[in-house]
Amino acid sequence: MNQNLGFSEGGGCRGNPAPTNPPLTSAVRRGTPIRLTFLNHARYPLKVIYLPSDANSRETEMGYLRANGATLTLETRDSHAYALRSWSGVTVLEVPPSEGRRTSTIDVYECELAKRALHQGWK
């Protein structure tokens, strides 16, 4: 399943909601194993951050996506949530838990930095 949300055919980002409040977290359930691939279409690198279900736990950097078409594939669980952030810490995309997903490619597109419209949306 290839998902592409938040990017309009006209070449720009659609309405860019603010990151979730309270912050997005992984589901408490254990979940089933999945393969999740992130594809970075942006001109800047991104950090892939695991968002734990326990509010007392720390977020974990799972890897980095270099700019312009780099990919990162994780063997993970469908109960896990992720955030993709710029080097400055701005959330560009949030990927919530998705029950029943076995494999998925998450396309990440850049947004206008000058307009502070970095948050692409939710997958």
Phi and psi in radians as a Rosetta constraint file:
Dihedral C 1 N 2 CA 2 C 2 CIRCULARHARMONIC -1.846 0.35
Dihedral N 2 CA 2 C 2 N 3 CIRCULARHARMONIC 2.109 0.35
Dihedral C 2 N 3 CA 3 C 3 CIRCULARHARMONIC -1.888 0.35
Dihedral N 3 CA 3 C 3 N 4 CIRCULARHARMONIC 2.410 0.35
Dihedral C 3 N 4 CA 4 C 4 CIRCULARHARMONIC -2.484 0.35
Dihedral N 4 CA 4 C 4 N 5 CIRCULARHARMONIC 1.586 0.35
Dihedral C 4 N 5 CA 5 C 5 CIRCULARHARMONIC -2.016 0.35
Dihedral N 5 CA 5 C 5 N 6 CIRCULARHARMONIC 2.601 0.35
Dihedral C 5 N 6 CA 6 C 6 CIRCULARHARMONIC 1.575 0.35
Dihedral N 6 CA 6 C 6 N 7 CIRCULARHARMONIC -0.055 0.35
Dihedral C 6 N 7 CA 7 C 7 CIRCULARHARMONIC -2.130 0.35
Dihedral N 7 CA 7 C 7 N 8 CIRCULARHARMONIC 2.150 0.35
Dihedral C 7 N 8 CA 8 C 8 CIRCULARHARMONIC -1.521 0.35
Dihedral N 8 CA 8 C 8 N 9 CIRCULARHARMONIC 2.747 0.35
Dihedral C 8 N 9 CA 9 C 9 CIRCULARHARMONIC -1.149 0.35
Dihedral N 9 CA 9 C 9 N 10 CIRCULARHARMONIC -0.382 0.35
Dihedral C 9 N 10 CA 10 C 10 CIRCULARHARMONIC -1.266 0.35
Dihedral N 10 CA 10 C 10 N 11 CIRCULARHARMONIC -0.086 0.35
Dihedral C 10 N 11 CA 11 C 11 CIRCULARHARMONIC 1.763 0.35
Dihedral N 11 CA 11 C 11 N 12 CIRCULARHARMONIC 0.097 0.35
Dihedral C 11 N 12 CA 12 C 12 CIRCULARHARMONIC -2.271 0.35
Dihedral N 12 CA 12 C 12 N 13 CIRCULARHARMONIC 3.047 0.35
Dihedral C 12 N 13 CA 13 C 13 CIRCULARHARMONIC -1.393 0.35
Dihedral N 13 CA 13 C 13 N 14 CIRCULARHARMONIC 2.517 0.35
Dihedral C 13 N 14 CA 14 C 14 CIRCULARHARMONIC -1.323 0.35
Dihedral N 14 CA 14 C 14 N 15 CIRCULARHARMONIC -3.043 0.35
Dihedral C 14 N 15 CA 15 C 15 CIRCULARHARMONIC -0.817 0.35
Dihedral N 15 CA 15 C 15 N 16 CIRCULARHARMONIC 2.228 0.35
Dihedral C 15 N 16 CA 16 C 16 CIRCULARHARMONIC -1.832 0.35
Dihedral N 16 CA 16 C 16 N 17 CIRCULARHARMONIC 1.712 0.35
Dihedral C 16 N 17 CA 17 C 17 CIRCULARHARMONIC -1.178 0.35
Dihedral N 17 CA 17 C 17 N 18 CIRCULARHARMONIC 2.697 0.35
Dihedral C 17 N 18 CA 18 C 18 CIRCULARHARMONIC -1.216 0.35
Dihedral N 18 CA 18 C 18 N 19 CIRCULARHARMONIC 2.733 0.35
Dihedral C 18 N 19 CA 19 C 19 CIRCULARHARMONIC -0.956 0.35
Dihedral N 19 CA 19 C 19 N 20 CIRCULARHARMONIC 2.673 0.35
Dihedral C 19 N 20 CA 20 C 20 CIRCULARHARMONIC -1.044 0.35
Dihedral N 20 CA 20 C 20 N 21 CIRCULARHARMONIC 2.599 0.35
Dihedral C 20 N 21 CA 21 C 21 CIRCULARHARMONIC -2.437 0.35
Dihedral N 21 CA 21 C 21 N 22 CIRCULARHARMONIC 1.928 0.35
Dihedral C 21 N 22 CA 22 C 22 CIRCULARHARMONIC -1.176 0.35
Dihedral N 22 CA 22 C 22 N 23 CIRCULARHARMONIC 2.803 0.35
Dihedral C 22 N 23 CA 23 C 23 CIRCULARHARMONIC -1.014 0.35
Dihedral N 23 CA 23 C 23 N 24 CIRCULARHARMONIC 2.584 0.35
Dihedral C 23 N 24 CA 24 C 24 CIRCULARHARMONIC -1.086 0.35
Dihedral N 24 CA 24 C 24 N 25 CIRCULARHARMONIC 2.443 0.35
Dihedral C 24 N 25 CA 25 C 25 CIRCULARHARMONIC -2.405 0.35
Dihedral N 25 CA 25 C 25 N 26 CIRCULARHARMONIC 2.860 0.35
Dihedral C 25 N 26 CA 26 C 26 CIRCULARHARMONIC -1.220 0.35
Dihedral N 26 CA 26 C 26 N 27 CIRCULARHARMONIC 2.733 0.35
Dihedral C 26 N 27 CA 27 C 27 CIRCULARHARMONIC -1.261 0.35
Dihedral N 27 CA 27 C 27 N 28 CIRCULARHARMONIC 2.709 0.35
Dihedral C 27 N 28 CA 28 C 28 CIRCULARHARMONIC -1.275 0.35
Dihedral N 28 CA 28 C 28 N 29 CIRCULARHARMONIC -0.573 0.35
Dihedral C 28 N 29 CA 29 C 29 CIRCULARHARMONIC -1.088 0.35
Dihedral N 29 CA 29 C 29 N 30 CIRCULARHARMONIC 2.708 0.35
Dihedral C 29 N 30 CA 30 C 30 CIRCULARHARMONIC -1.162 0.35
Dihedral N 30 CA 30 C 30 N 31 CIRCULARHARMONIC -0.679 0.35
Dihedral C 30 N 31 CA 31 C 31 CIRCULARHARMONIC 1.421 0.35
Dihedral N 31 CA 31 C 31 N 32 CIRCULARHARMONIC 3.001 0.35
Dihedral C 31 N 32 CA 32 C 32 CIRCULARHARMONIC -1.890 0.35
Dihedral N 32 CA 32 C 32 N 33 CIRCULARHARMONIC 2.639 0.35
Dihedral C 32 N 33 CA 33 C 33 CIRCULARHARMONIC -1.112 0.35
Dihedral N 33 CA 33 C 33 N 34 CIRCULARHARMONIC 2.442 0.35
Dihedral C 33 N 34 CA 34 C 34 CIRCULARHARMONIC -2.489 0.35
Dihedral N 34 CA 34 C 34 N 35 CIRCULARHARMONIC 2.880 0.35
Dihedral C 34 N 35 CA 35 C 35 CIRCULARHARMONIC -1.965 0.35
Dihedral N 35 CA 35 C 35 N 36 CIRCULARHARMONIC 2.107 0.35
Dihedral C 35 N 36 CA 36 C 36 CIRCULARHARMONIC -2.084 0.35
Dihedral N 36 CA 36 C 36 N 37 CIRCULARHARMONIC 2.138 0.35
Dihedral C 36 N 37 CA 37 C 37 CIRCULARHARMONIC -1.991 0.35
Dihedral N 37 CA 37 C 37 N 38 CIRCULARHARMONIC 2.260 0.35
Dihedral C 37 N 38 CA 38 C 38 CIRCULARHARMONIC -1.787 0.35
Dihedral N 38 CA 38 C 38 N 39 CIRCULARHARMONIC 2.324 0.35
Dihedral C 38 N 39 CA 39 C 39 CIRCULARHARMONIC -2.113 0.35
Dihedral N 39 CA 39 C 39 N 40 CIRCULARHARMONIC 2.024 0.35
Dihedral C 39 N 40 CA 40 C 40 CIRCULARHARMONIC -1.620 0.35
Dihedral N 40 CA 40 C 40 N 41 CIRCULARHARMONIC 1.928 0.35
Dihedral C 40 N 41 CA 41 C 41 CIRCULARHARMONIC -1.598 0.35
Dihedral N 41 CA 41 C 41 N 42 CIRCULARHARMONIC -0.098 0.35
Dihedral C 41 N 42 CA 42 C 42 CIRCULARHARMONIC -1.308 0.35
Dihedral N 42 CA 42 C 42 N 43 CIRCULARHARMONIC 2.828 0.35
Dihedral C 42 N 43 CA 43 C 43 CIRCULARHARMONIC -1.493 0.35
Dihedral N 43 CA 43 C 43 N 44 CIRCULARHARMONIC -0.007 0.35
Dihedral C 43 N 44 CA 44 C 44 CIRCULARHARMONIC -2.214 0.35
Dihedral N 44 CA 44 C 44 N 45 CIRCULARHARMONIC 2.650 0.35
Dihedral C 44 N 45 CA 45 C 45 CIRCULARHARMONIC -1.274 0.35
Dihedral N 45 CA 45 C 45 N 46 CIRCULARHARMONIC 2.781 0.35
Dihedral C 45 N 46 CA 46 C 46 CIRCULARHARMONIC -2.360 0.35
Dihedral N 46 CA 46 C 46 N 47 CIRCULARHARMONIC 2.652 0.35
Dihedral C 46 N 47 CA 47 C 47 CIRCULARHARMONIC -1.699 0.35
Dihedral N 47 CA 47 C 47 N 48 CIRCULARHARMONIC 2.440 0.35
Dihedral C 47 N 48 CA 48 C 48 CIRCULARHARMONIC -1.790 0.35
Dihedral N 48 CA 48 C 48 N 49 CIRCULARHARMONIC 2.073 0.35
Dihedral C 48 N 49 CA 49 C 49 CIRCULARHARMONIC -2.015 0.35
Dihedral N 49 CA 49 C 49 N 50 CIRCULARHARMONIC 2.239 0.35
Dihedral C 49 N 50 CA 50 C 50 CIRCULARHARMONIC -1.429 0.35
Dihedral N 50 CA 50 C 50 N 51 CIRCULARHARMONIC 2.298 0.35
Dihedral C 50 N 51 CA 51 C 51 CIRCULARHARMONIC -1.852 0.35
Dihedral N 51 CA 51 C 51 N 52 CIRCULARHARMONIC 1.875 0.35
Dihedral C 51 N 52 CA 52 C 52 CIRCULARHARMONIC -1.228 0.35
Dihedral N 52 CA 52 C 52 N 53 CIRCULARHARMONIC 2.798 0.35
Dihedral C 52 N 53 CA 53 C 53 CIRCULARHARMONIC -1.365 0.35
Dihedral N 53 CA 53 C 53 N 54 CIRCULARHARMONIC -0.466 0.35
Dihedral C 53 N 54 CA 54 C 54 CIRCULARHARMONIC -1.530 0.35
Dihedral N 54 CA 54 C 54 N 55 CIRCULARHARMONIC 2.093 0.35
Dihedral C 54 N 55 CA 55 C 55 CIRCULARHARMONIC -1.071 0.35
Dihedral N 55 CA 55 C 55 N 56 CIRCULARHARMONIC -0.370 0.35
Dihedral C 55 N 56 CA 56 C 56 CIRCULARHARMONIC -1.500 0.35
Dihedral N 56 CA 56 C 56 N 57 CIRCULARHARMONIC -0.166 0.35
Dihedral C 56 N 57 CA 57 C 57 CIRCULARHARMONIC -1.508 0.35
Dihedral N 57 CA 57 C 57 N 58 CIRCULARHARMONIC 2.763 0.35
Dihedral C 57 N 58 CA 58 C 58 CIRCULARHARMONIC -1.591 0.35
Dihedral N 58 CA 58 C 58 N 59 CIRCULARHARMONIC 2.581 0.35
Dihedral C 58 N 59 CA 59 C 59 CIRCULARHARMONIC -1.137 0.35
Dihedral N 59 CA 59 C 59 N 60 CIRCULARHARMONIC 2.644 0.35
Dihedral C 59 N 60 CA 60 C 60 CIRCULARHARMONIC -2.167 0.35
Dihedral N 60 CA 60 C 60 N 61 CIRCULARHARMONIC 2.228 0.35
Dihedral C 60 N 61 CA 61 C 61 CIRCULARHARMONIC -1.317 0.35
Dihedral N 61 CA 61 C 61 N 62 CIRCULARHARMONIC 2.070 0.35
Dihedral C 61 N 62 CA 62 C 62 CIRCULARHARMONIC -1.613 0.35
Dihedral N 62 CA 62 C 62 N 63 CIRCULARHARMONIC -0.359 0.35
Dihedral C 62 N 63 CA 63 C 63 CIRCULARHARMONIC 2.894 0.35
Dihedral N 63 CA 63 C 63 N 64 CIRCULARHARMONIC -3.064 0.35
Dihedral C 63 N 64 CA 64 C 64 CIRCULARHARMONIC -2.235 0.35
Dihedral N 64 CA 64 C 64 N 65 CIRCULARHARMONIC 2.578 0.35
Dihedral C 64 N 65 CA 65 C 65 CIRCULARHARMONIC -1.976 0.35
Dihedral N 65 CA 65 C 65 N 66 CIRCULARHARMONIC 2.003 0.35
Dihedral C 65 N 66 CA 66 C 66 CIRCULARHARMONIC -1.184 0.35
Dihedral N 66 CA 66 C 66 N 67 CIRCULARHARMONIC 2.887 0.35
Dihedral C 66 N 67 CA 67 C 67 CIRCULARHARMONIC -1.269 0.35
Dihedral N 67 CA 67 C 67 N 68 CIRCULARHARMONIC 2.859 0.35
Dihedral C 67 N 68 CA 68 C 68 CIRCULARHARMONIC 1.039 0.35
Dihedral N 68 CA 68 C 68 N 69 CIRCULARHARMONIC 1.015 0.35
Dihedral C 68 N 69 CA 69 C 69 CIRCULARHARMONIC 1.724 0.35
Dihedral N 69 CA 69 C 69 N 70 CIRCULARHARMONIC 0.092 0.35
Dihedral C 69 N 70 CA 70 C 70 CIRCULARHARMONIC -1.211 0.35
Dihedral N 70 CA 70 C 70 N 71 CIRCULARHARMONIC 2.623 0.35
Dihedral C 70 N 71 CA 71 C 71 CIRCULARHARMONIC -2.180 0.35
Dihedral N 71 CA 71 C 71 N 72 CIRCULARHARMONIC 2.753 0.35
Dihedral C 71 N 72 CA 72 C 72 CIRCULARHARMONIC -2.484 0.35
Dihedral N 72 CA 72 C 72 N 73 CIRCULARHARMONIC 2.188 0.35
Dihedral C 72 N 73 CA 73 C 73 CIRCULARHARMONIC -1.940 0.35
Dihedral N 73 CA 73 C 73 N 74 CIRCULARHARMONIC 2.286 0.35
Dihedral C 73 N 74 CA 74 C 74 CIRCULARHARMONIC -2.050 0.35
Dihedral N 74 CA 74 C 74 N 75 CIRCULARHARMONIC 2.399 0.35
Dihedral C 74 N 75 CA 75 C 75 CIRCULARHARMONIC -1.554 0.35
Dihedral N 75 CA 75 C 75 N 76 CIRCULARHARMONIC 1.942 0.35
Dihedral C 75 N 76 CA 76 C 76 CIRCULARHARMONIC -2.436 0.35
Dihedral N 76 CA 76 C 76 N 77 CIRCULARHARMONIC -2.765 0.35
Dihedral C 76 N 77 CA 77 C 77 CIRCULARHARMONIC -2.241 0.35
Dihedral N 77 CA 77 C 77 N 78 CIRCULARHARMONIC 2.650 0.35
Dihedral C 77 N 78 CA 78 C 78 CIRCULARHARMONIC -1.236 0.35
Dihedral N 78 CA 78 C 78 N 79 CIRCULARHARMONIC -0.111 0.35
Dihedral C 78 N 79 CA 79 C 79 CIRCULARHARMONIC -1.610 0.35
Dihedral N 79 CA 79 C 79 N 80 CIRCULARHARMONIC -0.037 0.35
Dihedral C 79 N 80 CA 80 C 80 CIRCULARHARMONIC -1.572 0.35
Dihedral N 80 CA 80 C 80 N 81 CIRCULARHARMONIC 2.568 0.35
Dihedral C 80 N 81 CA 81 C 81 CIRCULARHARMONIC -2.020 0.35
Dihedral N 81 CA 81 C 81 N 82 CIRCULARHARMONIC 2.587 0.35
Dihedral C 81 N 82 CA 82 C 82 CIRCULARHARMONIC -2.356 0.35
Dihedral N 82 CA 82 C 82 N 83 CIRCULARHARMONIC 2.706 0.35
Dihedral C 82 N 83 CA 83 C 83 CIRCULARHARMONIC -2.204 0.35
Dihedral N 83 CA 83 C 83 N 84 CIRCULARHARMONIC 2.488 0.35
Dihedral C 83 N 84 CA 84 C 84 CIRCULARHARMONIC -1.909 0.35
Dihedral N 84 CA 84 C 84 N 85 CIRCULARHARMONIC 2.185 0.35
Dihedral C 84 N 85 CA 85 C 85 CIRCULARHARMONIC -2.230 0.35
Dihedral N 85 CA 85 C 85 N 86 CIRCULARHARMONIC 2.602 0.35
Dihedral C 85 N 86 CA 86 C 86 CIRCULARHARMONIC -1.245 0.35
Dihedral N 86 CA 86 C 86 N 87 CIRCULARHARMONIC 2.939 0.35
Dihedral C 86 N 87 CA 87 C 87 CIRCULARHARMONIC -1.043 0.35
Dihedral N 87 CA 87 C 87 N 88 CIRCULARHARMONIC -0.497 0.35
Dihedral C 87 N 88 CA 88 C 88 CIRCULARHARMONIC -1.412 0.35
Dihedral N 88 CA 88 C 88 N 89 CIRCULARHARMONIC -0.075 0.35
Dihedral C 88 N 89 CA 89 C 89 CIRCULARHARMONIC 1.693 0.35
Dihedral N 89 CA 89 C 89 N 90 CIRCULARHARMONIC 0.084 0.35
Dihedral C 89 N 90 CA 90 C 90 CIRCULARHARMONIC -1.364 0.35
Dihedral N 90 CA 90 C 90 N 91 CIRCULARHARMONIC 2.254 0.35
Dihedral C 90 N 91 CA 91 C 91 CIRCULARHARMONIC -1.284 0.35
Dihedral N 91 CA 91 C 91 N 92 CIRCULARHARMONIC 2.120 0.35
Dihedral C 91 N 92 CA 92 C 92 CIRCULARHARMONIC -1.671 0.35
Dihedral N 92 CA 92 C 92 N 93 CIRCULARHARMONIC -0.619 0.35
Dihedral C 92 N 93 CA 93 C 93 CIRCULARHARMONIC -2.688 0.35
Dihedral N 93 CA 93 C 93 N 94 CIRCULARHARMONIC 2.480 0.35
Dihedral C 93 N 94 CA 94 C 94 CIRCULARHARMONIC -2.048 0.35
Dihedral N 94 CA 94 C 94 N 95 CIRCULARHARMONIC 2.390 0.35
Dihedral C 94 N 95 CA 95 C 95 CIRCULARHARMONIC -2.075 0.35
Dihedral N 95 CA 95 C 95 N 96 CIRCULARHARMONIC 1.793 0.35
Dihedral C 95 N 96 CA 96 C 96 CIRCULARHARMONIC -1.332 0.35
Dihedral N 96 CA 96 C 96 N 97 CIRCULARHARMONIC 2.909 0.35
Dihedral C 96 N 97 CA 97 C 97 CIRCULARHARMONIC -0.991 0.35
Dihedral N 97 CA 97 C 97 N 98 CIRCULARHARMONIC 2.579 0.35
Dihedral C 97 N 98 CA 98 C 98 CIRCULARHARMONIC -2.474 0.35
Dihedral N 98 CA 98 C 98 N 99 CIRCULARHARMONIC 1.691 0.35
Dihedral C 98 N 99 CA 99 C 99 CIRCULARHARMONIC -1.084 0.35
Dihedral N 99 CA 99 C 99 N 100 CIRCULARHARMONIC 2.344 0.35
Dihedral C 99 N 100 CA 100 C 100 CIRCULARHARMONIC 1.567 0.35
Dihedral N 100 CA 100 C 100 N 101 CIRCULARHARMONIC -0.105 0.35
Dihedral C 100 N 101 CA 101 C 101 CIRCULARHARMONIC -1.354 0.35
Dihedral N 101 CA 101 C 101 N 102 CIRCULARHARMONIC 2.208 0.35
Dihedral C 101 N 102 CA 102 C 102 CIRCULARHARMONIC -1.682 0.35
Dihedral N 102 CA 102 C 102 N 103 CIRCULARHARMONIC -0.702 0.35
Dihedral C 102 N 103 CA 103 C 103 CIRCULARHARMONIC -2.622 0.35
Dihedral N 103 CA 103 C 103 N 104 CIRCULARHARMONIC 2.573 0.35
Dihedral C 103 N 104 CA 104 C 104 CIRCULARHARMONIC -2.787 0.35
Dihedral N 104 CA 104 C 104 N 105 CIRCULARHARMONIC 2.532 0.35
Dihedral C 104 N 105 CA 105 C 105 CIRCULARHARMONIC -1.912 0.35
Dihedral N 105 CA 105 C 105 N 106 CIRCULARHARMONIC 2.186 0.35
Dihedral C 105 N 106 CA 106 C 106 CIRCULARHARMONIC -1.807 0.35
Dihedral N 106 CA 106 C 106 N 107 CIRCULARHARMONIC 1.943 0.35
Dihedral C 106 N 107 CA 107 C 107 CIRCULARHARMONIC -1.435 0.35
Dihedral N 107 CA 107 C 107 N 108 CIRCULARHARMONIC 2.272 0.35
Dihedral C 107 N 108 CA 108 C 108 CIRCULARHARMONIC -2.051 0.35
Dihedral N 108 CA 108 C 108 N 109 CIRCULARHARMONIC 2.035 0.35
Dihedral C 108 N 109 CA 109 C 109 CIRCULARHARMONIC -1.867 0.35
Dihedral N 109 CA 109 C 109 N 110 CIRCULARHARMONIC 2.637 0.35
Dihedral C 109 N 110 CA 110 C 110 CIRCULARHARMONIC -1.378 0.35
Dihedral N 110 CA 110 C 110 N 111 CIRCULARHARMONIC 2.791 0.35
Dihedral C 110 N 111 CA 111 C 111 CIRCULARHARMONIC -2.202 0.35
Dihedral N 111 CA 111 C 111 N 112 CIRCULARHARMONIC 2.910 0.35
Dihedral C 111 N 112 CA 112 C 112 CIRCULARHARMONIC -1.141 0.35
Dihedral N 112 CA 112 C 112 N 113 CIRCULARHARMONIC 1.995 0.35
Dihedral C 112 N 113 CA 113 C 113 CIRCULARHARMONIC -1.208 0.35
Dihedral N 113 CA 113 C 113 N 114 CIRCULARHARMONIC -0.661 0.35
Dihedral C 113 N 114 CA 114 C 114 CIRCULARHARMONIC -1.123 0.35
Dihedral N 114 CA 114 C 114 N 115 CIRCULARHARMONIC -0.479 0.35
Dihedral C 114 N 115 CA 115 C 115 CIRCULARHARMONIC -1.711 0.35
Dihedral N 115 CA 115 C 115 N 116 CIRCULARHARMONIC 0.128 0.35
Dihedral C 115 N 116 CA 116 C 116 CIRCULARHARMONIC 1.028 0.35
Dihedral N 116 CA 116 C 116 N 117 CIRCULARHARMONIC 0.469 0.35
Dihedral C 116 N 117 CA 117 C 117 CIRCULARHARMONIC -1.738 0.35
Dihedral N 117 CA 117 C 117 N 118 CIRCULARHARMONIC 0.979 0.35
Dihedral C 117 N 118 CA 118 C 118 CIRCULARHARMONIC -1.419 0.35
Dihedral N 118 CA 118 C 118 N 119 CIRCULARHARMONIC -0.491 0.35
Dihedral C 118 N 119 CA 119 C 119 CIRCULARHARMONIC -1.377 0.35
Dihedral N 119 CA 119 C 119 N 120 CIRCULARHARMONIC 1.924 0.35
Dihedral C 119 N 120 CA 120 C 120 CIRCULARHARMONIC -1.281 0.35
Dihedral N 120 CA 120 C 120 N 121 CIRCULARHARMONIC -0.572 0.35
Dihedral C 120 N 121 CA 121 C 121 CIRCULARHARMONIC 2.452 0.35
Dihedral N 121 CA 121 C 121 N 122 CIRCULARHARMONIC -2.762 0.35
Dihedral C 121 N 122 CA 122 C 122 CIRCULARHARMONIC -2.096 0.35
Dihedral N 122 CA 122 C 122 N 123 CIRCULARHARMONIC 2.569 0.35
